Amino acid sequence: MAHGFSSEYNSALAQAKELRKAGFSWSDTIKQTTKLVGEETDGKRWVQTLDAFSKKDYKTQDARIKAYIMQMKINGELK
């Protein structure tokens, strides 16, 4: 399961970096990254597993991606 979280995080990081370089706002970056990662992982069984095993507010891929991006911003991974 850790591989699933890692794959999702790395995919979100790559997409978000490209969007920020292109000049997208933070809210647009979150929306577009959610859309792009969702399309990339559409139908993947491990996403359903992550949804099932995630706790509290992170039960959907959209919520996890938003949390990843906010954490990337705090950690300085995204500018």
Buried (B, 14 or more C-beta within 10 A) or exposed (E): EEEBBEBBBEBBBBBBBBBBEEEBEBEEBBBBBBEBBBEBBEEBEBBEEBBEEBEEEBBBBBBBBBBBBEEBBEEEEBE
